[in-house]
Amino acid sequence: MKELDQMHSDEKSSRSRSMNRRNVLKGLGAVGLGSSISGLAQAQGRGNSKDRSQGGQAEIPISTQFWTYNNSDLSVAELIYESANAGYDAVEPFYIDDEEAVATALEETGLELSSAHVGIEQLEDDFEETIETYSQFGADALIHAYKGGGTWESKESIIEWAERVNEVADRVAEAGMEFGYHNHDQEFQTIDGRYGFDIFAEHVNDNVHLQLDVGWALVGGADPVAVLNRHSDEIRSLHMKDMTEDGGFTEIGEGDVDMKALANVARGAADVDYLIYEYDGAPEPVESLYTGAEFLERWNGPRHRAGVPSEEWPSRVVPGDGGLSGDPPSDATILWDGDSATLDDWQHLDGRDAEWTEHGAEDDDDGYDYFRTNLGTGGIQPKEALGDVHLHLEWQIPEEFDGLQNGQGPGNSGLFMMESYEFQILQSHDNPTYPSGYAGSFYLATDEDDDGDGGSAPLVLPIRPPGEWQEFDIIWRGPRSEDGELVRYPQVTLFFNGVAVQVHNDIPGPNWWKDIRDFFADNGHPQGDDGELLEELPFYLQDHGRDQDVVRFRNIWYRDLPEDPVEIEDPDAMPEYDTAGGDWEDPELISPGGTGTTGEAPGDAEMLIDGGDLSAWESTDGGEPGWNEKGDYVEVEPGTGDIQTTRSFGDAQFHIEYRVPTDVEGDGLDRGASGALVLGEYEIQILDTFMNGVDADAWAGAYVDQAAPHHDAVRRPGEWQQLDIVWQGPRFEDGELVQEAQATVLLNGVTVQTRLFVEGPNADGSLGEYEDHASELPLRLQEDGSRVQFRNTWSRSLD
């Protein structure tokens, strides 16, 4: 039954708390990196940070329970950094994995431990060590998270449990902390007309910290607002977990819990120290972390905030360890990793269970290293349909086939996007074939007498020999139709071992062997019952069937791209330039360099910054660059001005690695500011936007004043960032613009601009009008008052 005795509190005057989103507490400023962990609590000055000294409502600090992010693969320290970036005042872990890393994270962010979930048995069995561990981090309270076993079915068992809690709470209080209890739904069974929770609250000591999980209270049959009103003196923290009445978990604000009323009562009438966000089983844990912070800030009381609303900022995704590499970002969906995702979730095109074979493990508990074609069984596909995505896939031709040369073999397979568009997989190392048949091509079987229309040879051939793993990263947007007419061609940019080999291509139709088919023809692009082209379909991997066509695969994942693709006004008029087709020429075999775009540069790249060498640079007036050569990197010297390359570039792939030092100062646009200006006129933003919110179109990875990045993928200060730009410049005829520039940009391996049609130059920070200029001009790096550092910067031509 629902309670009806909710107390309604009047609105009162308020004050805003001292920390808004991305402007974290500064309480650790006096503690150096080398200080002992035990100094953290003293430096932070723990205690209830609410202030009711003037009788008004106070904004309650917000925290987050790390169980929400249990499936995110982030360490406790990494979660602390992300929580600070999201705007939380504090965090609530349920374990500590690396004490030193956690101490450093708390110190650098200024966050507190609002509390920690610690079982009563751990305290009873190992009291001294447990207290020492958590007191080092300044935790105010240790909370037992669940008590079942029939405890809540009788008054006697509830009182017995309360006495046990009291005994531990008294011991913990002597150590200067609190011990408490967190409810689920079973505490709201009724005994003689009373909730078990009420009986428990009546029998615990004043020093017991009650943590009300508002979602579970609702599921148990109570009104969480009434529970908070009734126990306003005992409840000291709220788990702001939204749920439906029937027990379903939801994102905050989407369930049946009245979060606004709870926040009002907590601020106005209760003695709540923290609002703690939690979402059991969040499907997108990192995205949920940010959603929770934004929601609690919105409902947590009056604000006096500067800048744009946080909901306008790009959504957060935590990048993988490398740049463009096989390490998936936090929002990636894993299709095969040999452990959590296997061929159990794949099938043949006719619906049979996938009969390809998984290898590399002694038993299932160890996971698999790769899977391979089972020749003659047919192609396979994941059961999941994909739309516009960044797809990562790794493949290998076994070393035993090294030296075989048969043109279209060995290792012949293919990746068919949306079941219709083949990108070639083949042993092409020292193995000539027709141009649009090499690995990395948009496949079409042609000979020199054919016109070759529709196929697309790779710009170069950055392939490793058999026995080594190859990487495909495909930035893909599928076709669109309206009323049975094509309104957008499929679009692709393909990186082969980190090298852009297909750039901003418009796919003319589904391909099969020698044919490019019409989108709406039989065996064209699959259509729905309404005749429209389907927008989500699985890809498939081809089984070519011959004995020599064994291919291995591993590490397959994808990320959805946002729905803001390039629109082609007239789909019958292909853009005047892309890299499709071309003359009948074999692609040049080059070394792909390091993994993805990190490490050693590709064989056809020109090094621009190699260690601390500025020999390829000059000031914009042609003099010495004036920046500092530091041995392993170069550093901006504030006040010396921008620098530019001594040679010019046209259409190019640029790789730039930069770092904002940990001692960065300033805020907004004056914090870790620089920029990469292609042709000296078109700026991709470099800025420290970790714990530093600015307008979205000035965010790191933005095309300044036009396009915010798809996602916030910046790393924190002190970490190297990888910026990859695929650029095709504007085209002019007789001084008039005939084709806008196009750019695809990745920040730390996360696609943040997808084939952006650039609307004009923005070198002065605002979007201007195009004016005729040379097709090749220097790359420019901006000096904007911050000591930003650069290393491993290179360019390779796409002409």
Stockholm file with secondary structure:
# STOCKHOLM 1.0

chainA/1-799         MKELDQMHSDEKSSRSRSMNRRNVLKGLGAVGLGSSISGLAQAQGRGNSKDRSQGGQAEIPISTQFWTYNNSDLSVAELIYESANAGYDAVEPFYIDDEEAVATALEETGLELSSAHVGIEQLEDDFEETIETYSQFGADALIHAYKGGGTWESKESIIEWAERVNEVADRVAEAGMEFGYHNHDQEFQTIDGRYGFDIFAEHVNDNVHLQLDVGWALVGGADPVAVLNRHSDEIRSLHMKDMTEDGGFTEIGEGDVDMKALANVARGAADVDYLIYEYDGAPEPVESLYTGAEFLERWNGPRHRAGVPSEEWPSRVVPGDGGLSGDPPSDATILWDGDSATLDDWQHLDGRDAEWTEHGAEDDDDGYDYFRTNLGTGGIQPKEALGDVHLHLEWQIPEEFDGLQNGQGPGNSGLFMMESYEFQILQSHDNPTYPSGYAGSFYLATDEDDDGDGGSAPLVLPIRPPGEWQEFDIIWRGPRSEDGELVRYPQVTLFFNGVAVQVHNDIPGPNWWKDIRDFFADNGHPQGDDGELLEELPFYLQDHGRDQDVVRFRNIWYRDLPEDPVEIEDPDAMPEYDTAGGDWEDPELISPGGTGTTGEAPGDAEMLIDGGDLSAWESTDGGEPGWNEKGDYVEVEPGTGDIQTTRSFGDAQFHIEYRVPTDVEGDGLDRGASGALVLGEYEIQILDTFMNGVDADAWAGAYVDQAAPHHDAVRRPGEWQQLDIVWQGPRFEDGELVQEAQATVLLNGVTVQTRLFVEGPNADGSLGEYEDHASELPLRLQEDGSRVQFRNTWSRSLD
#=GR chainA/1-799 SS CCCCCCCCCCCCCEECCSCCTTCCCCTTTTCCTTSCTTHHHHHHTCSCCCCCTTSSEECCCEEEBGGGGTTSCCCHHHHHHHHHHHTCSEEBCSCCSCHHHHHHHHHHHCCEECCEECCHHHHHHSHHHHHHHHHHTTCSEEEECCCCTTGGGSHHHHHHHHHHHHHHHHHHHHTTCEEEEECCSGGGCEETTEEHHHHHHHHSCTTEEEEEEHHHHHHTTCCHHHHHHHTTTTEEEEEECCBCTTSCBCCTTSSSCCHHHHHHHHHHTSCCCEEEECCTTCSSHHHHHHHHHHHHHHHSSCCCCCSSCGGGSCEECCCCSSSSSSSCCTTCEEEECSSSSCGGGEEETTSCBCCCEEESCSSGGGCCSEEECCTTSCCEEESSCBCSEEEEEEEECCGGGTTCCCSSCSSCEEEEETTTEEEEECCCTTCCCCGGGSTTSBCCCCCTTSCCTTCBCCSEECCCCTTSCEEEEEEEECCEEETTEEEECCEEEEEETTEEEEEEEECCSCEETTEECCTTSTTSSCBCTTSCBCSCBCCEECCCCSTTCCCEEEEEEEEECCSCCCCCSCTTSCCSCCSSBCSSCCCEECCCCSSTTSSSCCTTCEEEECTTCCTTEEETTSSCCCCEECSSCEECCTTSCCEEESSCBSSEEEEEEEECCTTCCCCGGGSSCEEEEETTTEEEEECCCTTCCCCGGGSTTCBTTTBCCSEECCCCTTSEEEEEEEEECCEEETTEEEECCEEEEEETTEEEEEEEECCSCCTTSSCCCCCCCCSCBCCEECCCSSCCEEEEEEEEECC
#=GC SS_cons         CCCCCCCCCCCCCEECCSCCTTCCCCTTTTCCTTSCTTHHHHHHTCSCCCCCTTSSEECCCEEEBGGGGTTSCCCHHHHHHHHHHHTCSEEBCSCCSCHHHHHHHHHHHCCEECCEECCHHHHHHSHHHHHHHHHHTTCSEEEECCCCTTGGGSHHHHHHHHHHHHHHHHHHHHTTCEEEEECCSGGGCEETTEEHHHHHHHHSCTTEEEEEEHHHHHHTTCCHHHHHHHTTTTEEEEEECCBCTTSCBCCTTSSSCCHHHHHHHHHHTSCCCEEEECCTTCSSHHHHHHHHHHHHHHHSSCCCCCSSCGGGSCEECCCCSSSSSSSCCTTCEEEECSSSSCGGGEEETTSCBCCCEEESCSSGGGCCSEEECCTTSCCEEESSCBCSEEEEEEEECCGGGTTCCCSSCSSCEEEEETTTEEEEECCCTTCCCCGGGSTTSBCCCCCTTSCCTTCBCCSEECCCCTTSCEEEEEEEECCEEETTEEEECCEEEEEETTEEEEEEEECCSCEETTEECCTTSTTSSCBCTTSCBCSCBCCEECCCCSTTCCCEEEEEEEEECCSCCCCCSCTTSCCSCCSSBCSSCCCEECCCCSSTTSSSCCTTCEEEECTTCCTTEEETTSSCCCCEECSSCEECCTTSCCEEESSCBSSEEEEEEEECCTTCCCCGGGSSCEEEEETTTEEEEECCCTTCCCCGGGSTTCBTTTBCCSEECCCCTTSEEEEEEEEECCEEETTEEEECCEEEEEETTEEEEEEEECCSCCTTSSCCCCCCCCSCBCCEECCCSSCCEEEEEEEEECC
//
